[in-house]
Amino acid sequence: MSAEADEIAGEILARLNGRLAWSNHTAYDLDQVPANATDYVEITLSRRFAGNVRAGVLSPSSWRLTARSVGQYVANARLLHSLVKEELENTVVIVGADESTPVTFEGEEPVGPTDAQRKYWTGMRSYTFAF
């Protein structure tokens, strides 16, 4: 049996929040971001069709994770962007008895302003893995 989306997201959020705890920032599932949040990470998780190879065959449970770092200042967004990378890249996700393939970098949107007023700065990285 393979891990399900809520279990996977919960494990990833727990890991990210453990990493971010010292910096007083938080990682959230996309629908849980508080309206007054200023510096945070939001994640999305989606299934992939015929994606990652595991043991020489395509995995029936392939996933794409996006992590968007949001900061009131560019330095804050860059710090969060870096901490997410350090916590997730080339590690495995363990949910119950299931262990994923290594979390692999897929793509990046560099940190930049969200609007002309430069009120917030965001950057996003995407990763793939399979169970």
C-alpha positions in Angstrom: 0.0 0.0 0.0 1.3 3.4 -0.8 1.2 6.6 1.2 -1.7 9.0 0.5 -1.5 12.8 -0.2 -2.6 14.0 3.3 0.0 11.7 5.0 2.8 12.8 2.7 1.9 16.5 3.1 1.8 16.0 6.9 5.2 14.4 7.0 6.7 17.1 4.7 5.2 19.9 6.8 6.5 18.4 10.0 10.0 18.2 8.6 9.9 21.7 7.2 8.5 23.2 10.5 11.1 21.4 12.5 13.8 23.0 10.2 12.1 26.4 10.4 11.4 26.4 14.1 14.6 28.3 15.1 13.8 31.1 12.6 10.2 31.6 13.9 8.7 30.9 10.5 6.1 28.3 9.5 5.3 26.0 6.6 1.7 25.6 5.7 -0.5 23.5 3.4 -1.9 25.8 0.8 -5.3 26.2 2.4 -4.0 26.8 5.9 -2.0 30.0 5.4 -3.2 32.6 7.9 -4.4 35.9 6.4 -1.9 37.9 8.5 1.1 35.7 7.6 4.2 37.6 6.4 7.2 35.2 6.2 6.3 31.5 5.5 6.4 28.5 3.2 3.4 27.1 1.5 3.4 23.7 -0.2 1.3 21.9 -2.8 1.4 18.2 -3.5 0.0 16.5 -6.6 0.1 13.1 -8.2 2.2 12.6 -11.3 1.3 10.4 -14.2 3.9 7.8 -15.0 6.6 9.8 -13.4 9.5 8.5 -11.2 11.3 5.3 -11.8 11.7 3.0 -8.8 13.7 -0.2 -8.9 13.7 0.0 -12.7 10.0 0.4 -13.3 7.6 3.3 -13.2 6.2 3.9 -9.8 2.4 3.7 -9.4 2.7 6.5 -6.8 4.7 9.4 -8.2 4.4 12.9 -6.7 5.3 16.5 -7.4 5.9 18.9 -4.4 6.0 22.6 -4.8 7.3 24.8 -2.0 6.8 28.6 -2.3 8.8 30.8 0.0 7.1 34.1 0.9 8.8 36.9 2.6 8.1 40.5 3.5 11.7 41.2 2.5 13.8 39.6 -0.2 16.3 38.3 2.4 13.6 36.5 4.3 12.2 34.8 1.2 15.8 33.8 0.2 16.5 32.4 3.6 13.3 30.3 3.5 14.0 29.2 0.0 17.4 28.0 1.1 16.1 26.2 4.2 13.5 24.3 2.2 16.3 23.2 -0.2 18.5 22.1 2.7 15.7 20.1 4.4 14.2 18.3 1.3 16.6 17.9 -1.6 18.0 14.4 -2.0 16.3 13.1 1.2 13.6 10.5 1.4 10.1 10.9 2.8 9.0 8.2 5.2 5.3 7.7 5.9 4.5 4.7 8.0 6.4 1.8 6.5 6.7 3.4 3.1 9.9 5.1 2.1 10.1 7.3 -1.0 12.8 7.6 -3.6 15.1 10.6 -3.0 13.3 14.0 -3.3 14.7 15.3 -6.6 14.9 18.9 -7.7 12.7 19.5 -10.7 12.5 23.3 -11.3 12.7 26.7 -9.8 11.1 30.1 -9.9 13.7 32.4 -8.4 12.8 34.8 -5.6 11.3 38.0 -7.0 8.7 40.6 -6.2 5.0 39.6 -6.2 3.9 43.0 -7.5 5.1 46.5 -8.5 4.9 47.8 -4.9 7.3 45.0 -3.8 5.3 44.3 -0.7 6.2 40.6 -0.7 8.9 38.5 -2.3 8.4 34.9 -3.4 10.3 32.0 -4.9 9.2 28.5 -5.7 11.0 25.2 -6.1 9.4 22.0 -7.4 10.5 18.4 -6.5 9.5 14.9 -7.5 9.6 11.6 -5.7 7.8 8.3 -5.7 6.7 5.6 -3.3 
